[in-house]
Amino acid sequence: MKTPAKTLRHHCQHALLLLALCAVWAAPARAENDPFAAMHRAVSAAAASKPGNTTVGVAVVDVVTGHVIYEQNADAPLNPASNAKVITAAVALKVLGPEFRFTTQLHGRSGADAIQGPLYIKGHADPSLTTAHLFALAHQLRTAGIARIEGGITVDDSYFDAENEPFAFDQQPGEDNAFRAPVGAVSLNRNAIEILIRPAPSAMTRAIVTLDPPGYAVLANDTITVGQGAHDPRISALPFENRTRIRVWGQIPQGSRPVRYYRRIDNPSLLTGHALMDLLKQLGITTSGTVQFGKVPPGTPLLASHASEPLSALLWETGKMSNNFYSETFFKVLGAETTSGPGTWEAAEAAVANVLEGWGIPKGTYKFKNGSGLFDANEVSAHQFCQVLRAAWRDAAIRPEFLTQLATGGVDGTIKSRYATPETRRYVRAKTGTLNSVITLTGYVLDKTGERPVAFSILLNRAAGYASAARAWQEKIVTAIAHQLNGPGAQP
């Protein structure tokens, strides 16, 4: 006969055995009923061995439900490089709207055939304004019968404050390439100057160097035309007073074709003002006075205006081509459009933070101080990127434009030559990011129905020397997702 203690122990043993058997039986049932179980296994296998000693953050999320399919260090804030442009684009679309346009205006008081006083040019930060657009503005004056301007050119750049260098751009102060161009309320040709170098007719004489637009930069030309030899011109662009000094040296062979280079400038407003003065001269409009700065007085008539393409079109430069200048301009415009004063970097940062908070990303859990991701200005987690992707997808007012501006796998942008298999081509829409020690990729894998996309963010830091391996690792993960969505046997 069993004692009460033995009976109790016997029942407990049976209960534990029953629980264990239930767990064994239930596990396959749960996996079988989980629509993402196979994808989780595939991504886990693909992500099993990270490249070298890199620090990684990975999140793979079902966009519709928010279900986390796979994560690895997904909440760690990491340097996103140009993946920051995903946030800039999404917030710009949310705050400004896809149809937002950037305007440039000419104001002045005209009488008979002259502008009495200065001609004002006022900008609202159009990143796409070119010399051709500026010429069209000037031509509107000519067709209106204006033959002279009696007070010079006054540039009104009050839409922004005076700080035209984005946060962290000073980390590489000697860099004069155009990717590090400043941002201005009145900008032209992406705030880069074209330097055209042509050989002179005879050897051992200075080559011919022209700057476009003219009038702004100070040129020092020490380039020599040689009878034969290497094509070896050198260029530097450095601040000089309130302009930029372009120095060109080295050699160019006689009879060789002209070559073009582009370098960042330092004073966008002055560049545009001098370009306008030169264009007016080409049109036969005489201008007295110089280029200066000031606000358009209230009530000054509008003489001519130019509007950019809508934001939705301009975002192609940001998402597909990873243009830093466009991205930083959009970022600062957020500051201008959400405050009563001029746009500042601090106001832009606050505008982004307010939108991200509405998307479930609390302030203080990330760092976002510039809109391009250049240098080490930002820290964002893979999971936070997926939250942004979900928010953009679920907002019908911005989803089409946001999706369109991302690079398309196997088709265009920075992933034109990647993701070209049947499962990935056109189904992968993503933004790449590259710095010396950062390789990142954030975007969507679309399913064939377009109804059940998967968001992913794959961030690698400390990746110096591992760029190729990092991209290959990203492709393994993304291809694993795509194979589950669009490969043989995938559910429609």
BELGIPE-V539742 format. One record per run of one state. SS is the DSSP state (H for helix, E for strand, L for the rest). FROM is the first residue (numbers start at 1). LEN is the number of residues. If there is no record, write none. Layout:
# BELGIPE-V539742
ss:SS from:FROM len:LEN
ss:SS from:FROM len:LEN
This chain:
# BELGIPE-V539742
ss:L from:1 len:3
ss:H from:4 len:30
ss:L from:34 len:3
ss:H from:37 len:10
ss:L from:47 len:8
ss:E from:55 len:8
ss:L from:63 len:5
ss:E from:68 len:5
ss:L from:73 len:5
ss:E from:78 len:1
ss:L from:79 len:2
ss:H from:81 len:16
ss:L from:97 len:6
ss:E from:103 len:5
ss:L from:108 len:2
ss:E from:110 len:2
ss:L from:112 len:2
ss:E from:114 len:2
ss:L from:116 len:3
ss:E from:119 len:5
ss:L from:124 len:7
ss:H from:131 len:13
ss:L from:144 len:4
ss:E from:148 len:2
ss:L from:150 len:3
ss:E from:153 len:4
ss:L from:157 len:3
ss:E from:160 len:1
ss:L from:161 len:8
ss:H from:169 len:4
ss:L from:173 len:4
ss:E from:177 len:1
ss:H from:178 len:3
ss:L from:181 len:8
ss:H from:189 len:3
ss:E from:192 len:7
ss:L from:199 len:6
ss:E from:205 len:2
ss:L from:207 len:1
ss:E from:208 len:5
ss:L from:213 len:5
ss:E from:218 len:9
ss:L from:227 len:5
ss:E from:232 len:9
ss:L from:241 len:2
ss:E from:243 len:11
ss:L from:254 len:5
ss:E from:259 len:6
ss:L from:265 len:3
ss:H from:268 len:15
ss:L from:283 len:3
ss:E from:286 len:2
ss:L from:288 len:3
ss:E from:291 len:3
ss:L from:294 len:8
ss:E from:302 len:6
ss:L from:308 len:3
ss:H from:311 len:9
ss:L from:320 len:4
ss:H from:324 len:14
ss:L from:338 len:5
ss:E from:343 len:1
ss:L from:344 len:1
ss:H from:345 len:14
ss:L from:359 len:8
ss:E from:367 len:1
ss:L from:368 len:11
ss:E from:379 len:2
ss:L from:381 len:1
ss:H from:382 len:13
ss:L from:395 len:4
ss:H from:399 len:7
ss:L from:406 len:1
ss:E from:407 len:2
ss:L from:409 len:4
ss:H from:413 len:3
ss:L from:416 len:12
ss:E from:428 len:8
ss:L from:436 len:2
ss:E from:438 len:8
ss:L from:446 len:8
ss:E from:454 len:8
ss:L from:462 len:5
ss:H from:467 len:20
ss:L from:487 len:6
